Amino acid sequence: MSEVDWLSHLLRIVTVTGQLEVRCAYGAPWRVTWDQAAANEIPYHVIVSGRAILEDPQTRTTQELVGGDIVLLPHGAAHVLHDGSGKKPIRTHEHRGSAGWVLSENDGQGEKLDLMCGRFFITPPHDRLIRNHMPANLVTRARNGHGEGRGGSASDQLASLVRLMRMESSGDRAGGRAILDALSSALFALVLRASSEGEQAPAGLLALAAHPRLAPAIAALFADPARSWKLADLAGLCGMSRATFMRHFQDRLGCSALDLLAELRMSLAANELKKPAISTEAVAEAVGYQSVSAFRRVFTERMGMTPGEWRRQAQHRA
């Protein structure tokens, strides 16, 4: 794995699984409502073909989605998808396949929609690392194009992945559920890749990773979070003065580089504390703390419990 591959380093720290839940085949008028997701869940929707309006009831904002669009809601906000007509939706009927997902259909004769809906599950406490540094809505275009280089662009790869998911969800075949879950997990990584490679990366971590001058600092922090990083070291990697680096980093992420470093270290520590054979002192050293008391203090401040309490809870969940 390349040292500059921040995304692979992130996904080694943060365990993300995916699940396709509903395949919708509607004719307008239609409307589907989702409640607020659980803290460790990120809903996703793939517009295979057709058109949909994404509405946020809380902010009263809307966004039009078209075939090939993929939307993630990292903050798990309650939301509505509808055809935009304002007409009373036609009643749906549902069939559950052996692969676990549900086919939802209606008898509408209007504009057709082919939609796949599911969610990603992020193991606590890593959901906070994702939610704190991702936009509320993350929309990516999966388009067939002529991407340069081997494998084409991330958008091309997303289009290929969506085709696979559509094919796999078109019938009940051996291994269907396992394959769809694996493809859903890959979808998460590809959406983040495509977003960070886009011309206008969204706010937060993806904007940092896409920034040509700040990207070296992000790559370094994710590749070696246990290192004793100083702001001057990170600024030097980016060819900036310490003050300029701090200002640009804070503007794009909403927190300092050292705050992000502490979050990464706590996520690593949470993983290590699940191992019964490793001591708290060894965990502290493994994630970059020379003093176990300093580690305990930071862990308790950020996690809301001591390392020992986290260990006991993790063992109980297991």
C-alpha positions as CSV (number, residue, x, y, z in Angstrom):
1,M,0.0,0.0,0.0
2,S,1.4,3.4,-1.0
3,E,2.2,5.9,1.8
4,V,0.1,8.5,-0.1
5,D,-3.0,6.2,-0.2
6,W,-4.9,7.9,2.6
7,L,-8.1,6.1,1.7
8,S,-6.7,2.6,2.2
9,H,-5.2,3.7,5.5
10,L,-8.5,5.1,6.6
11,L,-10.4,2.0,5.7
12,R,-7.9,-0.1,7.6
13,I,-8.7,1.9,10.7
14,V,-12.5,2.2,10.1
15,T,-14.4,-0.9,9.5
16,V,-17.2,-0.3,7.0
17,T,-19.7,-2.9,5.8
18,G,-22.6,-2.4,3.4
19,Q,-26.0,-3.8,2.7
20,L,-28.5,-3.4,-0.1
21,E,-32.0,-3.3,1.4
22,V,-34.5,-2.1,-1.2
23,R,-34.7,-2.2,-4.9
24,C,-37.4,0.3,-6.1
25,A,-39.2,0.1,-9.5
26,Y,-41.7,2.9,-9.6
27,G,-43.7,4.9,-12.1
28,A,-44.6,8.5,-11.1
29,P,-46.1,9.6,-8.8
30,W,-44.1,8.1,-6.0
31,R,-42.7,9.1,-2.6
32,V,-40.4,7.3,-0.1
33,T,-39.5,8.6,3.4
34,W,-36.6,7.6,5.6
35,D,-36.3,8.4,9.3
36,Q,-33.1,9.5,11.0
37,A,-30.5,6.7,10.8
38,A,-28.8,5.2,13.8
39,A,-25.5,6.8,14.8
40,N,-23.3,4.2,13.1
41,E,-25.4,4.0,9.9
42,I,-25.0,5.9,6.6
43,P,-27.9,5.5,4.2
44,Y,-27.2,5.4,0.4
45,H,-29.2,5.6,-2.7
46,V,-28.2,4.7,-6.3
47,I,-30.3,6.2,-9.1
48,V,-29.9,3.4,-11.7
49,S,-32.2,5.2,-14.2
50,G,-34.9,7.9,-14.1
51,R,-35.0,11.0,-11.9
52,A,-35.6,11.7,-8.2
53,I,-35.8,14.7,-5.9
54,L,-33.9,14.4,-2.6
55,E,-35.6,16.5,0.0
56,D,-34.3,17.4,3.5
57,P,-37.3,18.2,5.6
58,Q,-35.3,19.9,8.3
59,T,-33.4,22.4,6.1
60,R,-36.2,22.5,3.5
61,T,-33.6,22.0,0.7
62,T,-34.0,19.9,-2.4
63,Q,-31.7,18.4,-4.9
64,E,-32.4,16.8,-8.2
65,L,-30.8,13.4,-8.9
66,V,-30.6,11.7,-12.3
67,G,-29.6,8.3,-13.6
68,G,-26.0,7.5,-12.5
69,D,-26.1,9.6,-9.4
70,I,-25.2,8.0,-6.0
71,V,-26.0,9.8,-2.8
72,L,-24.6,9.1,0.7
73,L,-26.0,10.8,3.8
74,P,-23.0,10.6,6.2
75,H,-24.9,12.4,9.0
76,G,-27.8,10.0,8.7
77,A,-30.4,12.8,8.4
78,A,-34.1,12.0,7.9
79,H,-34.9,12.6,4.2
80,V,-37.5,12.0,1.4
81,L,-37.1,10.9,-2.2
82,H,-40.0,11.7,-4.6
83,D,-40.8,12.3,-8.2
84,G,-41.3,16.0,-7.8
85,S,-44.9,16.2,-9.1
86,G,-46.5,16.9,-5.8
87,K,-49.2,14.4,-6.6
88,K,-50.4,11.8,-4.1
89,P,-48.1,8.8,-4.5
90,I,-49.4,5.5,-5.8
91,R,-49.5,2.6,-3.3
92,T,-46.6,0.3,-3.4
93,H,-46.4,-3.5,-3.1
94,E,-43.3,-5.3,-1.8
95,H,-41.7,-8.7,-2.3
96,R,-38.8,-10.0,-0.2
97,G,-36.2,-12.1,-2.1
98,S,-34.1,-14.9,-0.6
99,A,-31.1,-12.6,-0.8
100,G,-32.6,-10.4,1.9
101,W,-33.4,-7.3,0.0
102,V,-36.9,-6.1,-0.8
103,L,-38.3,-5.3,-4.3
104,S,-40.8,-2.4,-4.0
105,E,-43.0,-1.7,-7.0
106,N,-46.0,0.4,-7.9
107,D,-48.4,0.5,-10.8
108,G,-47.6,4.1,-11.8
109,Q,-47.7,4.9,-15.5
110,G,-45.6,8.1,-15.2
111,E,-41.8,8.6,-15.6
112,K,-40.0,5.4,-14.5
113,L,-37.5,5.1,-11.7
114,D,-35.0,2.3,-11.0
115,L,-33.5,2.9,-7.6
116,M,-31.3,0.9,-5.2
117,C,-31.3,1.8,-1.5
118,G,-29.1,0.5,1.3
119,R,-26.9,1.5,4.2
120,F,-23.4,1.3,5.4
121,F,-22.5,0.3,8.9
122,I,-19.5,1.7,10.7
123,T,-18.2,0.1,13.8
124,P,-18.2,2.5,16.8
125,P,-16.4,4.8,17.6
126,H,-15.3,5.3,14.0
127,D,-18.7,6.6,13.0
128,R,-17.7,9.9,14.7
129,L,-14.6,10.1,12.6
130,I,-16.6,9.8,9.4
131,R,-19.5,12.0,10.4
132,N,-17.4,14.8,11.9
133,H,-15.5,15.2,8.6
134,M,-17.9,14.4,5.9
135,P,-20.7,16.7,4.4
136,A,-24.3,16.0,5.2
137,N,-25.0,14.9,1.7
138,L,-22.4,13.4,-0.6
139,V,-23.5,13.1,-4.3
140,T,-21.3,11.4,-6.8
141,R,-21.8,10.8,-10.5
142,A,-21.3,7.3,-11.9
143,R,-20.8,7.9,-15.6
144,N,-19.6,5.8,-18.4
145,G,-16.8,7.8,-20.1
146,H,-13.4,7.5,-21.4
147,G,-11.3,7.8,-18.3
148,E,-7.6,7.9,-19.0
149,G,-5.1,5.4,-17.6
150,R,-5.6,1.8,-16.6
151,G,-9.1,1.1,-15.2
152,G,-10.6,4.4,-16.3
153,S,-11.8,7.2,-14.0
154,A,-13.4,6.6,-10.6
155,S,-16.7,7.6,-12.2
156,D,-16.3,4.9,-14.8
157,Q,-15.5,2.3,-12.1
158,L,-18.6,3.4,-10.1
159,A,-20.7,2.9,-13.2
160,S,-19.3,-0.7,-13.6
161,L,-19.9,-1.4,-9.9
162,V,-23.5,-0.2,-10.2
163,R,-24.1,-2.5,-13.2
164,L,-22.9,-5.4,-11.2
165,M,-25.1,-4.5,-8.2
166,R,-28.1,-4.2,-10.6
167,M,-27.4,-7.6,-12.2
168,E,-26.9,-9.3,-8.9
169,S,-30.2,-7.8,-7.5
170,S,-32.2,-8.9,-10.6
171,G,-32.7,-12.4,-9.3
172,D,-32.1,-14.9,-6.5
173,R,-28.9,-16.7,-7.2
174,A,-26.4,-18.6,-5.0
175,G,-24.3,-16.2,-2.9
176,G,-26.4,-13.3,-3.9
177,R,-26.6,-11.7,-0.5
178,A,-22.9,-12.1,0.2
179,I,-22.0,-10.6,-3.1
180,L,-24.3,-7.7,-2.8
181,D,-23.0,-6.9,0.7
182,A,-19.4,-7.0,-0.7
183,L,-20.3,-4.8,-3.6
184,S,-22.0,-2.3,-1.2
185,S,-18.8,-2.1,0.9
186,A,-16.8,-1.5,-2.3
187,L,-19.3,1.2,-3.2
188,F,-18.4,3.2,-0.1
189,A,-14.7,3.2,-1.0
190,L,-15.3,4.1,-4.6
191,V,-17.6,7.0,-3.7
192,L,-15.0,8.5,-1.5
193,R,-12.3,8.0,-4.1
194,A,-14.5,9.6,-6.8
195,S,-15.4,12.5,-4.5
196,S,-11.8,13.3,-3.6
197,E,-10.8,13.1,-7.3
198,G,-13.5,15.4,-8.5
199,E,-12.9,18.9,-9.7
200,Q,-15.0,20.2,-6.8
201,A,-14.4,18.0,-3.8
202,P,-17.0,18.5,-1.0
203,A,-16.1,20.1,2.3
204,G,-14.2,18.3,5.0
205,L,-11.7,15.4,4.7
206,L,-12.4,14.9,1.0
207,A,-11.6,18.5,0.3
208,L,-8.4,18.2,2.2
209,A,-7.4,15.0,0.3
210,A,-8.2,16.7,-3.0
211,H,-6.2,19.8,-2.2
212,P,-2.9,19.6,-4.1
213,R,-0.9,21.4,-1.4
214,L,-2.6,19.9,1.7
215,A,-2.8,16.3,0.5
216,P,0.8,15.4,1.6
217,A,-0.1,16.2,5.2
218,I,-3.3,14.1,5.1
219,A,-1.4,11.2,3.6
220,A,1.3,11.5,6.2
221,L,-1.1,11.6,9.2
222,F,-3.0,8.6,8.0
223,A,0.1,6.6,7.0
224,D,1.8,7.0,10.4
225,P,-0.5,8.5,13.1
226,A,1.7,7.2,15.9
227,R,4.6,9.4,14.8
228,S,5.3,12.4,17.0
229,W,4.1,15.0,14.4
230,K,4.7,18.7,14.9
231,L,2.9,21.4,13.0
232,A,6.1,22.6,11.5
233,D,6.8,19.1,10.1
234,L,3.4,18.9,8.4
235,A,3.6,22.4,7.1
236,G,7.0,21.6,5.6
237,L,5.6,18.6,3.8
238,C,3.1,21.0,2.1
239,G,5.6,23.7,1.3
240,M,3.8,26.2,3.6
241,S,4.7,28.3,6.6
242,R,3.3,27.0,9.9
243,A,0.7,29.8,10.1
244,T,-0.5,29.3,6.5
245,F,-0.8,25.6,6.9
246,M,-2.8,26.0,10.1
247,R,-5.2,28.5,8.5
248,H,-5.8,26.4,5.3
249,F,-6.2,23.2,7.3
250,Q,-8.7,24.7,9.8
251,D,-10.7,26.4,7.0
252,R,-11.2,23.2,5.1
253,L,-11.7,20.7,7.9
254,G,-13.1,22.8,10.8
255,C,-10.4,21.5,13.1
256,S,-6.6,21.6,13.4
257,A,-4.2,19.0,12.1
258,L,-3.4,18.0,15.7
259,D,-7.1,17.5,16.5
260,L,-7.4,15.2,13.5
261,L,-4.3,13.3,14.6
262,A,-5.8,12.8,18.1
263,E,-9.0,11.4,16.5
264,L,-7.0,9.0,14.4
265,R,-5.1,7.9,17.4
266,M,-8.2,7.3,19.5
267,S,-9.7,5.2,16.6
268,L,-6.6,3.1,16.5
269,A,-6.6,2.8,20.2
270,A,-10.2,1.7,20.3
271,N,-9.3,-1.1,17.8
272,E,-6.3,-2.2,19.9
273,L,-8.2,-2.2,23.2
274,K,-10.5,-4.9,21.8
275,K,-7.5,-7.3,22.0
276,P,-7.5,-8.9,25.5
277,A,-3.8,-9.7,25.5
278,I,-2.5,-6.1,25.0
279,S,-2.1,-3.8,28.0
280,T,-3.3,-0.2,28.2
281,E,0.4,0.9,28.4
282,A,1.2,-1.0,25.2
283,V,-1.8,0.5,23.4
284,A,-0.7,4.0,24.5
285,E,2.8,3.5,23.1
286,A,1.4,1.9,19.9
287,V,-0.7,5.0,19.1
288,G,2.0,7.5,19.8
289,Y,1.9,8.4,23.5
290,Q,5.0,8.2,25.7
291,S,2.9,8.7,28.9
292,V,0.0,6.3,29.7
293,S,-1.6,9.0,31.9
294,A,-1.6,11.4,28.9
295,F,-3.2,8.7,26.8
296,R,-5.8,7.9,29.4
297,R,-6.7,11.6,29.7
298,V,-7.1,12.2,25.9
299,F,-9.0,8.9,25.5
300,T,-11.4,9.8,28.3
301,E,-12.0,13.3,27.0
302,R,-12.7,12.2,23.5
303,M,-14.5,8.9,24.0
304,G,-16.4,9.8,27.2
305,M,-15.1,6.8,29.1
306,T,-11.7,5.4,30.3
307,P,-9.7,2.9,28.2
308,G,-10.7,0.2,30.7
309,E,-14.4,1.0,30.4
310,W,-14.1,0.9,26.6
311,R,-12.3,-2.4,26.7
312,R,-15.0,-4.0,28.9
313,Q,-17.8,-2.6,26.6
314,A,-16.1,-3.9,23.5
315,Q,-15.7,-7.4,25.0
316,H,-19.3,-7.4,26.1
317,R,-20.4,-6.5,22.5
318,A,-18.3,-9.3,21.1
